[in-house]
């Protein structure tokens, strides 16, 4: 039974990390886009 609980916790953690990773990637992309716009506006 403990193995099943650990397995569920690991799956849950993996899902959470995947969501966090996707949000992080989107945040970085948005930051880069914003930076590009600001740089181009300055030129």
N, C-alpha and C positions, 0 to 999 in steps of 0.2 A: 504493500500500500504506500509506503514512503516513496518508493521509486516513482509511482504514478504522480504523487503530489509534486515531487521534484521536477518531473517531466512537464507537468502543467505550468509550474512556475517558470521553468526555462522557456517554454513556448510563449508565455505571456510576456516575459522580459524581452524576448527577441522581437515580438510584435511592437512593444513600446520603443525599443531601440530603433527599429526600422522606421517608425513614424518620426521619431526624433531626428534621425538621419535625413529623412526626406525634407523635413522642415528646415534643417540646417543648410542643406544644399540649396533649397529655394531662397533662403535668406542670403546666402553668399551670392547667388545669381542676381538677386535684386540689388544687393550692394554694388556689384560690379556694373550693372546697368546704370545705376544712379551715378556712380563714379564716372563712367564713360560720358554720360550726358553733361555732367558738371565740367569735365575736362574739355569737351567739345565746345561748350558755351564760352569757356574762357579763351579759346583760341580765336 
